[in-house]
Amino acid sequence: MAEAYIVAAVRTAGGRRNGRLAGWHPVDMAAQVINELLERSGADPAAVDDVIMGCVSQVGEQSTNVARNAVLASKLPESVPGTSVDRQCGSSQQAAHFAAQAVMSGAMDIVIAAGVESMTRVPMFTPSALPQKNGMGTYISDTVSARYNGVVFSQFMGAEMMAEKYALSKDQLDAYALHSHQLAIQATEAGRFKNEILPLQVRLADGTVPGDMHTVDEGIRFDATLAGIAGVKLLQEGGRVSAATASQVCDGATGVMIVNERGLKALGVKPLARIHHMTVLGSDPVIMLETPIQATAHALKKAGMKISDIDLYEVNEAFAPVPLAWLKALDADPERLNVNGGAIALGHPLGASGTKLMTTLINALEQRGKRYGLQTMCEGGGMANVTIVERL
């Protein structure tokens, strides 16, 4: 079987809700990422076999196959197809897995895996006009409800359950959130995101185009303090998690180009990384956010590796209890985790976050001269993807 190589990776800087990317139609934002991947790889646009794009809220401006619409808005010819993937927060990580599987099988040679989410223009929990039945914004059947004794599936409840199960105090969660901002500040000021960020012209929600470029993740609190984080209202009475210890609503688009050996030869470029292993797993949808722990253990076993073999980890900061519980359960090294900050500071553009984390991970491995990186993220419904990449 052929290998799968990443030859280009890029992301936009995250935009706050109603912030500096709010005026971008998600299709056009995604098209800019596609164009940049073509530019960085030097690929003939007609040589791209497919575009697989993650997106969670596939409604409104992100409906009717956002991937195909992004192709039509890009420099790709009409002959290039596109398909959209929803594996909740892991949607674009799954897009990368599908792309890798396509080139490894030999069915395709050059595939773009990407993700987009404008949480300003298509707010979370708006895929349906039906009455909401649970905190995920999804609408479960009576059969599923009966299987889980009528328990409401809620990511917020899951975060509290994680904190309780792994004995994580509110003080620990608050300190972790501050640390995420501090790492993101350090990375930004040191220019460590420069190579991975595609500058986009600022477009505000009211249609204003100020003329400057958006190059810095808008969610970073450069004045963050522990006292300020600790003072934010809890998401539920008597709980431990607040908006300050949860990922930020974010607008953004991201993508990677994945090829096999034939694709490498056609492009005449050196790969950035090789996809070493891929796993996706499901577990309890009630606690919901715990699956990255089981999925990582499963992935390491199948890959014949130990957690100590992994040089850097990107574990999506959907809520602070997720990476902290992951560290605790796997006895992982906190110095290797989310070394440039995570979604608490940088934002979580839902369906775009998978290839966002992959882009940041590959760049961090390059900058630090490290070999293996692992990324994982919790996903609605109690799922998780795990990808292990090897820097080349």
PyMOL commands that set and color helices and strands:
alter all, ss='L'
color gray80, all
select helices_A, chain A and resi 26-41+45-47+60-62+66-73+88-105+142-147+155-165+170-189+226-230+243-245+261-267+291-303+307-309+321-330+334-336+343-346+350-368
alter helices_A, ss='H'
color red, helices_A
select strands_A, chain A and resi 5-11+50-54+82-85+110-118+200-201+213-214+251-259+273-282+312-315+372-379+383-391
alter strands_A, ss='S'
color yellow, strands_A
deselect
rebuild
show_as cartoon
